[in-house]
Amino acid sequence: MLPRVTIALDSPGVNRTFAIPPDRWHYLRHVLRLQIGEQFIVMDGIGCRWLARLEHNQGILIAPLVEKRELDLEIHLGIAMPKGTGMETIVKQTTELGVTRITPIISHYTLLRPSSNKLDRWRKIAQEAAELACRTVVPIVDDPVELSSFLGQNCGWIGVTHPAPSLLKLLLQQNLTTITLLTGPEGGWTEQELQTATDRGWQRMSLAPGVLAATTAPTVALAVVNAVIALGKRDSVVP
């Protein structure tokens, strides 16, 4: 399998040269040990992939690669941030599973207040995970927002620990092109937060019979979406 890197391309075309940023050059030459004249895959991060050849301090685009690598719906995932390094795992795994956009959420029980360096770290993880998964799109990782703001600007399904329709059943009952999912923090949602979500049109969903950890729920949600798409049954109706 050819090495893959994400590089923004300005006016791409066959036989056109492009600049390779220093960190990407270091990765190709000193981490992957790619030699001058060898081929690799360059992703622009917004949907296109090219076969390229490494030259001295630059690359040359050889041919576009046309292949389906993305899910057939856009997934916006709101995540009430867990403490510690939990978000790093979530960003990596949900990127591999096809998330389109990640919004870190500050809720009542959220303890983490990430620095700009930590946000840069999450975005770097998303880029690396997209490359690993051979995706054509690198997910957007937003700056953190307050829960009330997220609930007002979006609408979708919010994960709860008490009885609610399963995400699997909800997906099987509808044929959507975009979905927004929201998973909770350690300690769960407050009653006021759940009421606010309901008042603003959010529907409740469950991901498992038991209680999932805050670091587990987002990955499970993406796995359910992938399973439904793989089955090709999103237009089915479950009684």
Secondary structure, DSSP 8 states (H G I E B T S, - for coil): ---EEE---SS--TT-EEE--HHHHHIIIIIS---TT-EEEEE-SBS-EEEEEEETTEEEEEEEE----S-SSEEEEEEE--STTHHHHHHHHHHHTT--EEEEEE-TT------HHHHHHHHHHHHHHHHHTT-SB--EE---EEHHHHHHH--SEEE-SSS--BHHHHHHT---SEEEEEE--TT---HHHHHHHHHTT-EEEBSSSS---TTTHHHHHHHHHHHHHHHT-TT----
